[in-house]
Amino acid sequence: MSITAGLRPYAAVNEEICKMLQTKDKAVVKDVNGQRYIGCGMDKGKHIEIHGTPGNDMACYLNGGTVEVFGNCQDAVGNTMGGGKIIVHGHAGDALGYGMRDGEIYIQDNVCCRGGIHMKEFRSMKPVLVIGENAGAFLGEYMAGGTVVLLGLHLKRGEKLFGTHCASGMHGGKMFIRGSYPRENLAENIRVKSLDESDKKELAHYVKNYCRYFGADYEEIMSKPFKKVVPISSRPYAGLYTPN
């Protein structure tokens, strides 16, 4: 059984999804056309498979469940998610993973602006965002924790790995960035480092997941070097607001 979204209002579609998940662990939703909030707050053990283009705030507040999209996504995917997994066989819009606290997001292609904005971590809660191609401006803006992996696959001549103001205001967490990138697009409050053995082990785990989900070649991806991007300070703007 599956649910057909079509041009129905998002509230009606979400109500039907919730009703199905009361008795089943998986719901398949077809012909999705911008319906919002699909998978909002879904708990561990539940799975939604989406065919089409889900609307804003898909899987917002996700609480352990899995949402897999065969298509592209609009804005604020995984907004404030607290656990679980999002897998997108396409690209995503602005503010991907906004304020996410835990869980993993895998995007096969590219993301628009402000991916990973306000990501944060606490003790064992460490969110992860993996992007297959490139990202728009303000990637990792105000990051306070977590990990962003940017693979830069399939870029055409002249395409940049990320847009301007990458890691602007970043004060925690890290990014693993593959290949060359425009240094002028990286914020001034950032340090670029080589990966240590612990970083390499962590990165390998995420890249293997990406390859398993999207059929990519692990050896090919790892044949290019990665750099680690971390903040210089936990208070990048302290001098703007206080005298010390």
Secondary structure, 3 states (H helix, E strand, C coil): CCEECCCCCHHHHHHHHHHHHCCCCEEEEEEEECCCCCCCCCECCCEEEEEEECCCCCCCCCEEEEEEEECCCCCCCCCCCEEEEEEECCCECCCCCCCCCEEEEEECCCECCCCCCCCCCECCECCEEEECCCECCCCCCCCEEEEEEECCCCCCCCCCCECCCECCCCCEEEEEEECCCCHHHECCCEEEECCCHHHHHHHHHHHHHHHHHHCCCHHHHHCCCEEEEEECCCCCCHHHHCCC
